[in-house]
Structure formats: structure tokens, C-alpha cells
Amino acid sequence: MKEKRVKATSKVSLSNNTDIHVGPTPPPFPVEGQQWLNTSTNPPQLYVWDGEKWVLQQIDIEKLDPDLIDELKSDTLQKHQELLDEIEGINTSMDNLKQTVEERNQQDDAAFATMTQSIIDNRVEALGWYEENDGRISGIAQSMDGLVLRVGNAERELTTLTLTASGLRSEVNSLNNGTASIMTQMSDRINLRVEKGDVISQISVEADKGVYIAGKAIYLDGTVKVADTFVAPRIISANSANTAYTKIEGQQMTCFGYFSNNWRGKTYAGNHSLEAKVGYIKMKQLDGGNTNALYYSAKGISTRMDADNNGSASGVIEFFADGYTSQANSLVLASSGNIILESTVGSNIFINPAGGSLYVSDKNYNMYDIYAKLADLNRVNAVTAGIGNFYFNSTNINSWSDAIKIGGTTGNVVISGNMTCAKLVETSKRELKKNIKTYEGDALAVINSMRITEYQYLDDIEGIDRPYVGLILDEAPVEVADTKGEGVLVAQGTWLNSRAIQQLLHRVEELERKVA
């Protein structure tokens, strides 16, 4: 009885999971936590073995250098706070100026009223002072304290000019109407104001305080230049017809006006608005049969504020997305609540028709070809690096035309593993060929010159000693060798065998004739 033997092999590797394996292919026996820097991609990508598969690692800048990020955030917040402090300081300064002007006015009103009455009471009669019972008055009063000129009429309109060593004051009153215009000039300040009841419009200038302008409305006719900071709770700029405007108020800016535009062969016209607020920018057409809006935010661009609106968002471009990766750093294109396309940091592009089909066609479903072209790289590196390859991970691959074409008329398809198919058909149409003629070569001689070898592949699984039979490229005859140096042409060998059979049949027929 023939003895049966079982052959078994094993391999033990000692490694440190902190070691980084660098190369175009992963280490053969990884341990959990081991790292692999894949140099077959540009730029190289870092993977970690999780015990079952290699997981692409996304570089998070915040985790890469948290101290730097904290420093940048702190610097940004500090500059933001400095600007807020500056605005607060300006507002406080303006409030103090307003309070100072109001206090000065009260003090000056009281002081000049007392001084004016004192001069009148102590006037020198020779200067002339005339008063009538109906209210008319005209006179000049002079004393050591100053000079007062006063004129009044029966309609209770009174004008008074008071001059003292410390300043002057002119006052025009209409006692019936309750209005007054007053100008006070001192050595360190000037105040001009007009009053009607509680409504006051005034300009006050003080050397060490500033200029204070107040009124129900202020009209500036001409060019205005602001040499330093301009602070206002609200700014509105409008055209002369008031059909277009821009309003800035706090953290929001709103623009409104008419706009006409040609978009994909159609003209869209009407009133539009642009709204910029902390957190987003919104553009919207307000009439013309189109009321859609577009939102820009720190997350992306969308036709809806929340980028969804129960799946009715027409389009979404999301930045810093995490649809297919654990890190929020991808770019997503979505529509109607579904992710259509996502590009990740690992240079992967995901196309997700959400249960539908992916078409490359016009609106009438006329299908078009899809082409993929390699960059300007040599072919060996392109194959090794996996650049430009197509990976099909599906039970069935279907095409609209019932044909899947890979490679151009002069291109090649490289399959690193086994290929299984029902039929292998070599293109052989006459219109694809030239210099057609009958092969008259000695196929038997070519076949006899072949050294049929037995070998194994370097990437075979260890422990499986399966031999292969075939040719070695650098020993193969020119009739079956690939001109690009990749391998041998199996179909050429088939047709050489057919020609050799024809030669053998011809010899058999000759022998049969001789025997007969």
C-alpha cells in the first residue's frame, strides 16, 4: 500500500505594530495596528490593519498639531475680541460726547440767562432801552459784565445777542411757535442748535471731545470722506428712484434691485435680493416666475438653508463632509436628499445614484462612451501603481449596448489574477486589418523550436505547489512573443497549431497517396 503523506507549511513573523511598512504592496502577514505607507499612489497614502482589512487613514490637521490649532484659534479669537473692544470703545466715546454736549448746553443756558438778565438789570440808561406794553422792545444794555442787544415785536418774536468776556450767545425765539435757534461760542467749544419743543437739531464742536451732530435727519450733499473708523447701527444706500438699495444693519447686509441674465439659452429677469448674515449668504429671485434661493454657508452651497428641506433641495455642494469616511473632510454633491457624488481625501470618488441607474447620455437616453486616460507615465509604473485601473465589484456588469470595452484600438488590458468567461472572442473583422495574405510559414518548425517549461508564479500562495506549463517570454519565438514585452500571444499559438495541423494533414495525404 502506497504511503500517504500530508505536506504542511507555516510561517511565523515577529513585528512591531509601530513599524511602518513602506512600499507599493502591503506586508504579507500584517498584525493588528500595523501601518503601511502605500507608495503606489501619488501622494503616498497611509493605511492601518484593523485585523481584517487595511483602513485608509485620513489626516486631521487638528489631531496632527493640536497646539498649533489652539494657537491659531486663540489668535483669531483675540483679534476678534480686539475689534469688539475697539467698537465698544468708540461707542462709549460717542455716548460720552453726547452726554457732555447735553450737560454743556444746560450749563451754558443757565449761565447766559443769568448773565443776560444781570446786564439788563444793571444797564447804563444813556445807551437807550425802549419797551412797550404790547411786547415790543429795542435796546442795548451795557455793564461791566458785558453787552446785551435785544429786539422784540408784538408777535412775541425776540432776538437777543449777549457778549461777555468768556464768550457770546445769539438767540432767536418765537414764543408763539415754541421754536428757538441758539448759537453759543466759547474759547474751547461752539454749539449751534435749533429747538422745537423736545426736538433738537444741533452741531457741537469741542477741541478735546470731538464733533457732535444730532437731528431727526441729516442730509449731506457732496462727497464725504471718513479718514478713520465709521460706526453706525444701520446704513442704507439707495438709488434716486429708490428701486434698488443696500442696507447694512449689525450682522446683516441686504441688497435689492432688478437683474436680468441669460442662463442656458433662457432669459431670467426680475427683482433679486442678496442677504449676507453671520453664518450664511442668501441669493433669491423675487419675481419673474422663479422664487428659488441659493444659500452659501461654512458647510457648503445649497438651494435650501438646511441642505435638505425634506428631500426637496434641488442641489447641494457640501464641504468637510463625512458621508463615506470617518473624518469630515470630503466633498459631496447631492440632490433631492441623496448623495450623488463624493470625493474623499484618499483620492476616491464615489458615485451613488441612490438605487437608480447611472447614465452617460442625453435626455433621450442616447448613450455615450466613457473614456479613462492615464497621465503621462510609463506603462509599467502605471500598472504597478494601479493608476487608471477599473475595479468591478459586482455579480453582473451590464452595458446599454451589451458590450463593455476596455482599452482603445492600440491599448492593452492587464489582469493580474485569473479571468473566467464563457467565450473569449478575438476581433477579426477584415476592416480592422491590413496586409492580409495566406501564412506560408513552417508552423511545425516554430512549434518544435518552443521550449515548453514548468514553473510557478512568485505571488502564488505559499504552501500550494501547483505547477504551470507554458513558455518563457525571453525564450519564445517571435511568432508568439508580445511586441511590448509583456507576455506571449495565446491566440497566435492557437493559429500556429492550426497551421501545423494543416501541414500534418498534407503529409498524411501524401503518405496515403504513396501507399495507394
C-alpha positions in Angstrom: 0.0 0.0 0.0 1.4 3.4 -1.1 2.1 5.6 1.9 0.1 8.8 2.0 1.8 12.0 3.2 0.4 15.3 4.2 2.5 18.4 3.4 2.1 21.4 5.6 3.9 24.7 5.8 3.8 27.6 8.2 5.4 31.0 8.7 6.0 33.0 11.8 6.7 36.7 11.6 7.9 38.9 14.5 6.9 42.5 14.0 6.3 45.7 16.0 2.9 47.3 15.2 4.6 50.7 15.5 6.8 49.8 12.5 5.7 51.4 9.2 6.0 49.2 6.1 6.9 51.4 3.1 6.3 50.1 -0.4 3.8 49.7 -3.3 2.3 46.5 -1.8 1.2 45.7 1.7 3.2 43.5 4.1 2.3 39.8 3.6 1.5 39.0 7.3 0.2 42.1 9.0 -0.7 42.3 12.7 -3.5 44.5 14.1 -2.4 48.1 14.3 0.4 47.8 11.8 0.9 50.7 9.4 1.6 50.6 5.7 2.7 53.7 3.6 1.4 52.9 0.1 3.9 54.4 -2.3 2.0 53.3 -5.4 -0.2 56.3 -5.1 0.7 60.0 -5.6 0.8 61.3 -2.9 1.5 58.2 -0.8 -1.3 57.1 1.5 -1.1 55.7 5.0 -3.1 52.5 5.9 -3.6 50.7 9.2 -4.5 47.0 9.5 -7.6 46.6 11.8 -7.4 42.9 12.0 -9.4 42.2 8.8 -8.6 44.9 6.3 -6.4 47.8 5.5 -8.1 51.1 6.6 -7.1 54.3 4.9 -6.0 57.0 7.4 -7.3 60.5 7.0 -5.0 63.3 8.1 -6.8 65.5 10.6 -4.8 68.8 11.0 -6.3 69.4 14.4 -5.1 66.0 15.7 -1.8 66.3 13.8 -0.8 69.5 15.7 -3.5 70.4 18.3 -1.2 73.0 19.9 -0.9 74.9 16.6 -4.6 74.7 16.0 -5.3 76.0 19.5 -2.8 78.8 18.9 -4.5 79.8 15.6 -7.9 79.7 17.2 -6.7 81.7 20.2 -5.1 84.3 17.8 -8.3 84.5 15.8 -10.5 84.9 18.9 -8.0 87.5 20.3 -8.2 89.6 17.1 -12.0 89.3 17.1 -12.2 90.4 20.7 -9.8 93.3 20.0 -12.2 94.5 17.2 -15.2 94.2 19.5 -13.3 96.1 22.2 -12.4 98.8 19.6 -16.1 99.2 18.6 -17.2 99.2 22.2 -14.6 102.0 22.9 -15.9 104.1 20.0 -19.5 103.7 21.1 -18.6 104.6 24.7 -16.6 107.7 23.5 -19.6 108.8 21.3 -22.0 108.3 24.2 -19.8 110.3 26.5 -19.6 113.1 23.9 -23.4 113.2 23.6 -23.7 113.4 27.4 -21.1 116.1 27.6 -22.8 118.3 25.0 -26.2 117.9 26.8 -24.6 118.9 30.1 -22.7 121.8 28.5 -25.9 123.1 26.9 -27.7 123.0 30.3 -24.8 124.8 32.0 -24.5 127.5 29.2 -28.2 128.1 29.1 -28.3 128.8 32.8 -25.2 130.8 32.9 -26.1 133.1 29.9 -29.7 133.5 31.1 -28.3 134.8 34.5 -25.7 136.9 32.8 -28.1 138.4 30.3 -30.6 139.4 33.0 -27.8 140.8 35.2 -26.5 143.0 32.4 -30.1 144.3 31.6 -30.8 144.9 35.3 -27.5 146.9 35.7 -27.6 148.6 32.3 -26.5 152.2 31.7 -29.6 154.1 30.8 -27.8 156.5 28.4 -27.3 153.7 25.9 -31.1 153.6 25.2 -33.7 151.0 26.1 -37.2 151.1 24.7 -40.1 148.8 25.8 -43.8 148.9 25.0 -46.7 147.3 26.8 -47.6 145.2 23.6 -44.3 143.4 23.9 -42.2 145.4 21.6 -38.7 146.1 22.8 -35.4 147.5 21.3 -32.4 148.3 23.4 -28.7 147.9 24.2 -27.7 147.1 27.8 -24.2 147.5 28.9 -22.5 146.9 32.2 -19.0 145.9 33.4 -20.1 142.2 32.9 -20.9 142.6 29.2 -23.2 143.8 26.4 -26.8 142.7 25.5 -28.6 143.6 22.3 -32.3 142.7 22.2 -35.1 143.3 19.7 -38.7 142.0 20.0 -42.1 142.6 18.4 -45.8 142.3 19.3 -45.9 138.8 17.7 -43.6 137.6 20.6 -40.6 137.1 18.4 -37.4 138.0 20.3 -33.8 138.2 19.2 -31.0 138.5 21.9 -27.3 138.8 21.5 -25.2 138.6 24.6 -21.4 139.3 24.6 -19.2 138.6 27.7 -15.5 138.2 28.2 -15.9 134.4 28.2 -18.0 134.1 25.1 -21.0 135.2 23.1 -24.5 133.9 22.6 -27.1 134.7 20.0 -30.7 133.5 20.5 -33.7 133.9 18.2 -37.0 132.9 19.8 -40.6 132.6 18.5 -42.6 132.3 21.7 -45.9 131.6 20.0 -44.4 128.7 17.9 -42.2 127.4 20.7 -39.1 127.4 18.4 -35.7 128.8 19.0 -32.3 128.9 17.3 -29.3 129.3 19.6 -25.6 129.7 18.9 -23.1 129.6 21.8 -19.4 130.3 21.2 -16.8 129.9 23.9 -13.0 129.7 23.7 -12.9 125.9 23.8 -16.3 125.0 22.1 -19.0 126.1 19.7 -22.6 124.9 19.8 -25.3 125.6 17.3 -28.8 124.2 17.8 -32.4 124.6 16.8 -35.2 123.6 19.1 -38.9 123.0 18.7 -40.4 121.5 21.9 -38.4 118.4 22.7 -36.9 118.1 19.2 -33.4 119.4 18.9 -31.1 119.5 15.9 -27.6 120.7 16.7 -23.9 120.7 15.9 -21.4 120.9 18.7 -17.6 121.2 18.3 -15.3 120.8 21.3 -11.5 120.6 20.9 -10.7 117.7 23.2 -14.0 115.9 22.8 -14.9 115.9 19.1 -17.8 117.0 16.8 -21.3 116.1 17.8 -24.1 116.3 15.1 -27.7 115.4 16.1 -31.0 115.8 14.3 -34.1 114.0 13.2 -32.5 113.7 9.7 -29.0 114.7 8.4 -28.5 115.4 4.7 -25.0 115.6 3.3 -24.8 116.9 -0.3 -21.5 116.1 -1.8 -18.6 113.7 -1.4 -17.9 112.6 2.2 -14.6 111.2 3.2 -14.1 109.3 6.5 -10.4 109.1 7.4 -10.9 106.7 10.3 -13.4 104.2 11.7 -17.1 104.7 10.8 -19.5 103.1 13.2 -23.3 103.1 12.7 -26.1 100.8 13.8 -27.6 100.9 10.3 -26.5 102.1 6.8 -28.8 102.3 3.8 -27.7 103.2 0.3 -30.4 103.6 -2.4 -30.6 105.0 -5.9 -32.5 108.2 -6.7 -35.7 106.3 -7.7 -35.5 104.1 -4.6 -35.8 101.0 -6.8 -32.5 99.5 -5.6 -30.8 99.7 -2.2 -28.2 98.2 0.1 -28.8 98.0 3.8 -26.2 97.2 6.4 -27.5 96.6 10.0 -25.5 94.9 12.7 -24.5 91.4 11.5 -26.7 91.5 8.3 -26.4 93.1 4.9 -29.4 93.1 2.4 -29.2 94.2 -1.3 -32.3 94.6 -3.5 -32.6 95.5 -7.2 -33.5 94.5 -10.7 -31.3 91.9 -12.6 -31.6 90.3 -16.0 -29.5 87.3 -17.1 -29.3 84.7 -19.9 -28.9 81.2 -18.4 -28.6 78.2 -20.7 -30.4 79.9 -23.5 -33.2 81.3 -21.4 -33.6 84.9 -20.0 -34.4 85.3 -16.3 -35.3 88.8 -15.2 -36.8 90.4 -12.2 -36.1 91.8 -8.8 -33.4 89.9 -6.8 -32.2 90.1 -3.3 -28.8 89.3 -1.7 -28.7 88.7 2.0 -25.5 88.3 4.0 -25.7 87.4 7.6 -23.4 85.8 10.1 -23.4 82.1 9.1 -24.8 82.3 5.5 -25.2 84.3 2.3 -28.6 84.0 0.5 -29.4 85.0 -3.1 -33.0 84.9 -4.3 -35.1 85.9 -7.3 -38.3 87.6 -6.0 -40.4 87.6 -9.2 -40.3 86.6 -12.9 -41.8 83.2 -12.2 -38.8 81.9 -10.3 -38.6 82.2 -6.5 -35.8 79.7 -5.8 -32.9 80.7 -3.5 -29.3 79.8 -3.1 -27.5 79.6 0.2 -23.8 79.8 0.9 -22.6 78.7 4.4 -19.5 77.4 6.1 -20.6 73.8 5.3 -21.4 74.3 1.6 -23.8 75.6 -1.1 -27.4 74.6 -1.3 -30.9 75.6 -2.6 -32.2 75.1 0.9 -31.0 76.5 4.2 -30.7 73.1 5.8 -29.4 71.5 2.5 -32.4 69.1 2.6 -35.9 70.5 3.4 -37.4 67.0 3.5 -35.5 66.0 0.4 -36.7 68.9 -1.8 -33.3 70.6 -2.1 -32.5 70.8 -5.8 -28.8 70.8 -5.4 -26.2 70.6 -2.6 -22.4 71.0 -2.6 -21.1 70.1 0.8 -17.6 70.7 2.1 -16.0 69.0 5.1 -18.5 66.1 4.6 -18.3 62.7 6.3 -20.6 60.6 4.1 -18.2 57.8 3.3 -15.3 58.5 5.7 -14.9 58.8 9.4 -13.3 62.2 9.0 -15.2 65.3 7.9 -13.0 66.3 5.0 -14.8 65.1 1.9 -16.6 67.0 -0.9 -20.2 65.9 -1.6 -22.6 66.6 -4.5 -26.2 65.8 -3.6 -29.7 66.4 -4.9 -33.2 65.6 -3.5 -31.8 64.4 -0.2 -29.5 61.8 -1.8 -25.7 61.9 -2.2 -24.8 61.7 -5.9 -21.1 62.0 -5.8 -18.4 62.3 -3.1 -14.7 62.9 -3.4 -12.6 61.9 -0.4 -9.2 62.8 0.9 -7.9 59.4 -0.2 -8.5 60.4 -3.9 -11.5 58.1 -4.0 -14.6 59.2 -6.0 -18.0 57.6 -5.0 -21.0 57.8 -7.4 -24.2 56.9 -5.7 -27.4 57.0 -7.8 -29.4 56.0 -4.7 -31.0 52.9 -6.1 -31.3 54.3 -9.6 -29.1 53.9 -12.6 -26.0 55.8 -13.8 -26.4 57.1 -17.3 -23.9 58.8 -19.7 -26.5 60.0 -22.2 -28.6 62.9 -23.5 -32.2 63.5 -22.3 -33.4 61.0 -24.9 -31.2 58.2 -23.4 -28.8 58.2 -26.3 -25.8 56.6 -24.6 -22.2 57.8 -24.9 -18.9 56.1 -24.3 -16.9 56.6 -21.1 -13.1 57.1 -21.5 -10.4 57.0 -18.9 -6.9 58.2 -19.9 -3.7 57.7 -17.9 -1.4 60.6 -17.1 2.0 60.9 -18.9 3.5 57.9 -17.1 5.4 54.9 -18.3 3.2 51.9 -18.7 5.0 49.6 -16.2 4.7 52.2 -13.4 1.1 52.8 -14.3 0.2 49.2 -13.9 2.3 48.8 -10.7 0.8 51.9 -9.1 -2.8 51.0 -10.1 -3.3 54.3 -11.8 -6.1 54.4 -14.3 -7.4 50.9 -13.4 -11.1 49.9 -13.2 -12.3 47.8 -10.3 -15.6 46.0 -10.8 -17.1 44.6 -7.6 -20.4 43.2 -8.8 -22.0 39.9 -9.7 -23.1 41.4 -13.1 -21.7 44.2 -15.2 -24.2 45.3 -17.8 -24.0 47.9 -20.6 -26.7 49.6 -22.6 -25.2 48.3 -25.9 -24.5 44.8 -24.4 -20.8 45.5 -24.7 -18.1 46.5 -22.3 -14.9 47.9 -24.0 -11.7 48.4 -22.1 -8.7 49.8 -23.9 -8.5 51.6 -27.2 -7.5 50.3 -30.6 -3.9 50.3 -29.5 -4.5 49.9 -25.8 -3.9 46.9 -23.5 -5.8 45.4 -20.6 -3.7 43.9 -17.8 -5.4 41.4 -15.5 -3.2 40.4 -12.5 -5.4 37.5 -11.5 -7.5 34.8 -13.1 -10.0 35.7 -15.8 -13.1 33.5 -16.3 -15.5 33.9 -19.2 -18.0 31.9 -21.3 -16.3 32.8 -24.6 -13.1 34.6 -25.5 -13.6 36.3 -28.9 -10.7 37.8 -30.7 -11.7 40.7 -33.0 -11.1 39.6 -36.6 -13.1 41.9 -38.9 -11.5 42.5 -42.3 -11.9 46.3 -42.0 -9.7 46.2 -38.9 -6.7 44.6 -40.7 -4.3 45.3 -43.4 -1.6 43.5 -45.5 -3.8 40.3 -45.5 -2.3 37.3 -47.1 -2.0 33.5 -46.6 0.5 32.4 -44.0 3.1 30.1 -45.7 5.5 29.8 -42.8 6.6 26.5 -41.3 4.4 26.2 -38.2 5.8 22.8 -37.3 9.3 24.2 -37.1 8.1 27.1 -34.9 6.3 24.7 -32.6 9.3 22.4 -32.4 11.6 25.4 -31.5 9.5 26.2 -28.5 10.9 25.1 -25.1 7.8 24.1 -23.0 8.6 24.9 -19.4 7.2 24.1 -16.0 7.1 26.9 -13.4 5.3 28.7 -10.6 4.4 32.4 -10.1 6.1 34.5 -7.4 2.8 35.7 -6.0 1.4 32.2 -5.6 0.0 31.4 -2.1 2.7 29.7 0.0 2.1 26.1 0.6 0.3 25.5 -2.7 2.9 23.8 -5.1 0.8 23.9 -8.2 3.0 23.8 -11.4 2.1 25.7 -14.6 3.1 24.7 -18.1 4.0 27.3 -20.7 6.6 29.5 -22.4 9.0 32.0 -21.0 8.8 35.3 -22.9 12.6 35.8 -23.5 12.7 32.2 -25.0 9.6 32.4 -27.0 9.7 32.5 -30.8 8.9 35.9 -32.4 5.7 34.5 -33.8 4.1 34.3 -30.3 6.0 36.9 -28.3 4.2 40.2 -27.4 6.0 43.1 -29.1 5.7 45.2 -26.0 7.4 42.7 -23.8 4.6 41.8 -21.5 4.0 38.1 -22.3 3.0 35.7 -25.1 0.1 35.8 -27.5 -2.0 32.7 -26.8 -4.2 33.2 -29.9 -1.0 33.2 -32.1 -0.1 29.8 -30.7 -3.6 28.5 -31.5 -3.4 29.5 -35.1 0.2 28.2 -35.4 -1.2 24.8 -34.1 -4.0 25.1 -36.8 -1.3 25.7 -39.5 0.8 22.8 -38.1 -2.3 20.5 -38.3 -2.8 21.6 -41.9 0.9 20.7 -42.6 0.5 17.3 -40.9 -2.7 16.6 -42.9 -0.9 17.5 -46.1 1.8 15.0 -45.2 -0.8 12.3 -44.3 -2.5 12.8 -47.6 0.8 12.4 -49.4 1.6 9.2 -47.5 -1.9 7.9 -48.3 -1.4 8.5 -52.0 2.0 6.7 -51.9 0.5 3.7 -50.1 -2.4 3.6 -52.5 
